[in-house]
């Protein structure tokens, strides 16, 4: 099946729901949530413009709904506690004389956290890294 035919067949249930709403809606009544729930996943998969054109929807309204859904999905993923942090170590790391260990972490935005851990005092590096990663959200 061609991509355009596949898109149209996947849009059919949403199109029928949207057309039924259009026949019975009152002037300037917003599109119901159940319609958006069918349309937004399709726009996330196939793109906002093709779905907006096929269903005769406002591009910017659909783009906003997709952005909100993406933000919510990211929020759900980010609220989960970190269960694994990969640390890579180079054998040729120069450690300053005042520190027993240097830990450097870079987040997805490119921000860097550098910890110079001395042998005096105790610090929970995992909690610090976790807090740093959470602050990037």
Secondary structure, 3 states (H helix, E strand, C coil): CCHHHHHHHHHHHHHHHHHHHHHHCCCCCCCCHHHHHHHHHHHHHHCHHHHHHHHCCCHHHHHHHHHHHHHHHHHHHHHCCCCCCCCCCCCCCCCCCCCCEEEEEECCCCCEEEEEECCCCCCCHHHHHHHHHHHCC
